[in-house]
Amino acid sequence: MLEIFHDLRSCFRSLRRRPAYAAVSVTILALGLAASTTLFTNVNAFLQRIPGVADAGRLVRVESLGEDGAVRGLSFPDYLDLAAGDESFEGLAAAGLFGGNLRDDHGTSWIWARIVSGNFFSVLGVDMSAGPGFTAAADDPGAVGVCVVSHEFWQRRYGGEDVVGRVVYIDGRPFTITGVAAPQFRTVYAGFHPELWFPYSQFRALRPDRWQAQFGRRDRTSVGAFGRLRPGIDLAAAQAHLTRMAALLDREYPGAEPRRLRVVPAMRFIQRAREAHLPNAWLMLAAAGVLLLVACANVANILFSIALGRRREVALRATLGAGPGRIVRLLLIENLVLGLAAGALGLCLVPPACRWLESFSAPPGVFGVWDAPELMLDFRVFGFALALSIVAGLVAGLLPALGASRRDLVSVLKGHGDAVSGRHRLSARDLLVSFQVALSVVLLVIAGLVLRTFQRAREVDPGFETDHLLTAVVNIRSKQLPDEVGKRFFQQLADRIGTQPGVRVAAVTRTAPFAENQKWTLLGIEGRREPESISFNSVGKGYLDALGVELRRGRPLDDRDTASSAGAVMINEALARRFFPGIEPLGRRLTVPADAGEPERRFEIVGVVADARFIGVLWEPEPLVYFSFLQYGFRSSGGSLVVRSEIDPAAVVPALRRQLQELDPDLALINVQSYPEILRGELADQRSRAELFTALAVIGLTLAAVGLWSVLNLAVSRRSRELGIRMAFGARAGDIAALVIRRGLLSVSLGLGMGLAAALAAGRLVESLLYGVEATDLPSFAVGAATLVAVTIVACYLPARRAAAIDPLESLRRE
């Protein structure tokens, strides 16, 4: 024990003698550990079970599959039959989506909720922070309205005060708060965090018009089902039971296609989300792994060089009686101390890095900002990365020490060692530098590709003016207004907002650009035999002015286009090019076929407008038909507003809310969002890749430069005697500097060649993530290589300048 204490004291003395190298080693390792741990945490989030539930390993999700393999939910009647008859589950719970207006003492606001079965919380095993919640009895017809609020909503809206027993109004219907969910449980679908939960029986009373259409039919798969496996039942047994139940349901209630039910573990992210986000997450993790390798190689090189520089010290210790075991133990302790210090610093960097990464998962959109999934640190990952870095340091530091302890001690003590030879033989340290350079080139090239992708995406013209433009969604389903009354309500709201100070024009539309609920319909086109599936929208007067979309010819839709007037539509140029090539489309007719008792309707093309990107900013403009909002395509659930302001859009938001409250105090805006922010959300994936890869590339480049500098700097320190002798025999300062630079550039050249070849292969792997840029984009490769060469020249220059400034007499006198 006393010897360990002496070794620790010796270790700290040694580190104090080399504070710069100790600090560089710790910082490098900490950056590599933090980056790799953060990005693996991101990947791990897609592979985790639902948090905040009891015994998550036994919680499963029951899904149906379409003929094309698409994952769907269950119909509510099928859910009820499965819940009553499947013997593999302790319980089967259901959850659906709901959005509505909540009114209480704090005013009216829009909330997102989950409609759930009464046994939802008991099946999932969710604890309550306050109140009892509700049970299966809440499903009984005639039960009073009850709800459970989320812990976050409770804190945000009510400040944590006692709310159990308080009555709130959802779409005008009273609900009593019976519980507050525990903070650990927020959602069963990551990215969507409901403010409250209430039973299906209450939805039936709240929306009798939608109940039969949404939950009364077996062909509507609108229910997410969650089951808890009985003890002793595994996934295979549950799947067998479920398959038998599906066959029974097919015989009893045959549908258009046989039921294909499956049971899967209940994960934080559903399969569709994992398939959409995991490729990007794995790519980032691979980049972080490369960075960790660069960091390990860098620290290994520094320790390798330091160990070689300490051969005299090791030889002196051996001469004084220290055995190889004692020497190895001393170096082992030093490396462990460095590794643990790096681990502590890296652990401090992970939480802020995770928060930064979370911000990319919550892009703003037309319907609001989706919640970012929490990234929970997995200490196993951090431990593995730390162990890898420590092992690299141990191997790099111990091998030279072992070699030095076995060498001729007299030769070592006399200072005979390797020289900065003109033959430029590559040592193990030089090869490590080449390895770092190669990995840095890969990161630089990929960063260049994704940066150019982001640049190209930002340069895309959406086809309308986004500055000073905002949108808001209003849902009026709870009012159950007749269509004509609903249309007049929206037009009146748009007219009132348009007269507010700072507002240039306001218009109503069925769907705002870049919303997620774009619609298509079958349209008969004059001159064609078969109807075509065409994207459509319904817009009110002033829509083109609000967006700044140019009318190419004809007239815009306005107040004259009502339900009682002749049908009129506008089309975009993409539709005109596809279906009326070389023909004047004005005056041509489009036909909406008869459907569900509705008669056939004909519309005359009265205007042609410029193309605009309607579905998404990176989607090429598709053929689009604009109907009049007052004439066709109105949704009884509501619509959107687009507002062009003359001042800061944020300044007109209070006026929007005030005008809606004056018209109806039970309604609230779902979301008010400016289009610059929506565009930012549209490009969130490209931005995240650009920022992350740039950060990784800059760190990797810095590490490679530091590694090269440290190796050359230590070489100059160890060989000052040799360099002094060269200068004493007539070598000029420029010759000495060139000698050092040539050695550095040899390692860089080798690494650059290997890195460009590896980057070419890596570019093919990320090709699907690029937009407007080829995987072999020459500027990305050229800029990456040039950046690396410029930085490494600086890294070589500093030691070379130091070598050229050596005083030969002083150097020989010290020796």
Secondary structure by P-SEA (a helix, b strand, c coil): caaaaaaaaaaaaaaaacaaaaaaaaaaaaaaaaaaaaaaaaaaaaacccccccccccbbbbbccccccbbbbbcaaaaaaaaaccccccbbbbbbbbbbbbbccccbbbbbbbbcccccccccccccccccccccccccccccccccccaaaaaacccccccccbbbbcccbbbbbccccccccccccccccccccccaaaaaaaccccccccccccccccbbbbbbbcccccaaaaaaaaaaaaaaaaaaccccccbbbbbcccccccaaaaaacaaaaaaaaaaaaaaaaaaaaaaaaaaaaaaaaaaaaaaaaaaacccaaaaaaaaaaaaaaaaaaaaaaaaaaaaaaaaaaaaaaccccccccccccbbbbcaaaaaaaaaaaaaaaaaaacaaaaaaaaccaaaaaacccccccccccccaaaaaaaaaaaaaaaaaaaaaaaaaaaaaaaacccccccccbbbbbbbcccccccaaaaaaaaaaaaaaaaacccccbbbbbcccccccbbbbbbbbccccccccbbbbbbbcccccccccccccccccccccccccccccccccaaaaaacccccccccbbbbbcccccccbbbbcccccccccccccccccccbbbbccccccccccccbbbbbbbccccccaaaaaaaaaaaacccccccccccaaaaaaaaaaaaaaaaaaaaaaaaaaaaaaaaaaaaaaaaaaaacaaaaaaaaaacccaaaaaaaaaaaaaaaaaaaaaaaaaaaaaaaaaacccccccccccaaaaaaaaaaaaaaaaaaaaaaaaaaaaccaaaaaaac
